[in-house]
Amino acid sequence: MSNATSGEGDRLLLRRGRQLEIVTLLWNVVGVIVLAFAAIAARSVALAGFGLDSVIEIGASMVVLWELADVAQNRQHRAIRMIGSSFIALSVYLAAQSSIVLAVGFRPHHSPVGIGWTAVTALLMFALAAGKSRVGAALNNPVLKAEGRVTLIDGILAAAVLLGLVLNAFVGWWWADPVAGYVIIYYAIREARASLLH
């Protein structure tokens, strides 16, 4: 393959990577608004935590878009550290909030909006994560691959929050909501560790 063909292929992959990040960014911007209203209405720790995770995903997408504009090595390391630090902040918040909710027996309301949003989000994030993983591997871009893992985590978290909301709504297991917060903590710490030790 000629250098010109290889260069054109890389440009197409970079454009695809940017498109995936822009879709993720726009979805999460809308998601923060939807989740804020749903979390307040239902008094749900899991929805609030997932909303904060969406804020982190917005930041991660912006970092990756910034990094894709210049693939200098120092930018890659800085970008990955920024993503990891955001996950640490999310873990601290959710650990405190979920523990308080469980200790006082605070019962969230049902959230049909939260159930619908997290179900669609889980499907979309799994699809976006697969696309980012493929493009990141083809470009050998560690930041895009790392952000693909963040998006995969976002899909897993959406599924965990969805399960907590469904169990609360249909079985009356109020404690499933803060337990979903602990699931988010587990994945957030794991991803923070992977990013910061990269």
C-alpha positions in Angstrom: 0.0 0.0 0.0 1.4 3.4 -0.9 1.9 6.2 1.6 -0.8 8.3 -0.1 -3.3 5.5 0.3 -2.3 4.8 3.8 -2.5 8.5 4.6 -6.0 8.7 3.1 -7.1 5.7 5.2 -5.8 7.3 8.4 -7.7 10.5 7.5 -10.9 8.5 7.0 -10.4 6.7 10.3 -9.7 10.0 12.2 -12.9 11.4 10.7 -14.8 8.3 11.8 -13.3 8.6 15.3 -14.4 12.3 15.5 -17.9 11.4 14.3 -18.2 8.7 17.0 -17.1 11.2 19.7 -19.5 13.9 18.5 -22.4 11.4 18.7 -21.3 10.4 22.2 -20.9 14.1 23.2 -24.3 15.2 21.9 -26.1 12.2 23.4 -24.6 12.9 26.8 -25.3 16.6 26.7 -29.0 15.8 26.2 -28.6 13.0 28.8 -27.4 15.2 31.5 -30.5 17.3 31.2 -32.9 14.3 31.0 -31.1 12.6 33.9 -31.1 15.7 36.1 -34.9 16.0 35.8 -35.4 12.3 36.2 -33.1 12.1 39.2 -34.8 15.0 41.0 -38.3 13.8 40.2 -37.5 10.2 41.4 -35.0 11.2 44.2 -32.7 8.6 42.7 -29.0 8.3 43.6 -28.4 5.9 40.7 -29.8 8.4 38.2 -27.9 11.3 39.7 -24.7 9.2 39.6 -25.3 8.2 36.0 -25.9 11.9 35.2 -22.5 12.7 36.7 -21.0 9.8 34.7 -22.6 11.5 31.6 -20.8 14.7 32.5 -17.5 12.8 32.7 -18.3 11.2 29.3 -18.8 14.7 27.9 -15.4 15.7 29.2 -13.8 12.5 27.9 -15.3 13.1 24.4 -14.0 16.7 24.4 -10.6 15.4 25.5 -10.5 12.9 22.7 -11.6 15.4 20.1 -8.9 17.7 21.4 -6.3 14.8 21.3 -7.3 13.7 17.8 -6.4 17.2 16.5 -2.8 16.6 17.6 -1.6 13.1 18.4 1.5 14.3 20.3 2.6 11.8 23.0 2.4 14.4 25.8 -1.2 15.2 24.9 -2.1 11.5 25.0 -0.8 11.0 28.5 -2.4 14.2 29.8 -5.7 13.3 28.2 -5.8 9.8 29.8 -4.9 11.3 33.2 -7.7 13.8 32.9 -10.2 11.0 32.2 -8.9 9.0 35.2 -9.1 11.9 37.6 -12.8 12.5 36.7 -13.6 8.9 37.6 -12.0 9.3 41.0 -14.2 12.3 41.7 -17.3 10.4 40.6 -16.3 7.5 42.9 -16.0 9.7 46.0 -19.4 11.4 45.4 -21.2 8.1 44.8 -19.6 6.3 47.8 -20.8 9.0 50.1 -24.3 9.4 48.5 -25.1 5.7 48.2 -23.9 5.0 51.8 -26.1 7.8 53.2 -29.1 6.7 51.2 -28.7 3.1 52.5 -28.1 4.2 56.1 -31.2 6.3 56.3 -33.4 4.0 54.2 -34.2 6.8 51.7 -36.7 5.4 49.1 -36.6 6.7 45.6 -39.8 7.1 43.5 -40.4 5.2 40.3 -38.9 6.7 37.1 -40.4 5.7 33.7 -38.3 8.4 32.1 -35.1 7.1 33.7 -36.0 3.5 32.7 -36.6 4.5 29.1 -33.5 6.7 28.9 -31.1 4.2 30.4 -32.4 1.4 28.2 -31.7 3.4 25.0 -28.4 4.7 26.4 -27.1 1.2 27.1 -27.8 0.0 23.6 -26.3 3.2 22.0 -23.2 3.2 24.2 -22.4 -0.5 23.5 -22.6 0.3 19.7 -20.4 3.4 20.1 -17.9 1.6 22.2 -17.5 -1.1 19.6 -16.9 1.5 16.9 -14.4 3.4 18.9 -12.5 0.2 19.8 -12.2 -0.7 16.1 -11.1 2.8 15.0 -8.8 3.2 17.9 -7.1 -0.2 17.2 -6.8 0.6 13.5 -5.2 4.0 14.3 -3.2 2.5 17.2 -4.5 5.5 19.2 -4.4 4.8 23.0 -6.7 7.7 23.9 -9.4 6.7 21.5 -9.1 3.1 22.7 -9.3 4.3 26.4 -12.3 6.4 25.7 -13.9 3.4 23.9 -13.5 1.6 27.2 -15.1 4.6 29.0 -18.1 4.3 26.6 -18.3 0.6 27.2 -18.4 1.3 31.0 -21.1 3.9 30.3 -23.2 1.1 28.6 -22.6 -1.3 31.5 -23.5 1.4 34.0 -26.7 2.3 32.1 -27.6 -1.4 32.2 -26.9 -1.5 36.0 -28.9 1.6 36.7 -31.7 0.3 34.5 -31.8 -2.9 36.5 -31.9 -0.9 39.8 -34.8 1.3 38.5 -36.7 -1.7 37.2 -36.3 -3.6 40.5 -37.4 -0.6 42.4 -40.4 0.0 40.2 -41.7 -3.5 39.7 -40.5 -5.5 42.8 -40.3 -2.6 45.3 -36.6 -3.2 46.0 -35.8 0.4 47.0 -32.2 -0.5 47.9 -31.5 -1.6 44.3 -31.1 2.1 43.4 -28.2 2.9 45.8 -26.7 -0.5 45.1 -26.6 0.5 41.4 -24.5 3.5 42.6 -22.0 1.0 44.1 -21.8 -0.8 40.8 -20.9 2.6 39.2 -18.2 3.1 41.9 -16.6 -0.3 41.1 -16.3 0.4 37.4 -15.2 4.0 38.0 -12.4 3.0 40.3 -11.3 0.3 37.9 -11.3 2.7 34.9 -9.5 5.5 37.0 -6.8 3.0 37.9 -6.3 1.9 34.4 -6.2 5.5 33.1 -3.8 6.8 35.8 -1.4 3.9 35.7 -1.3 4.0 31.8 
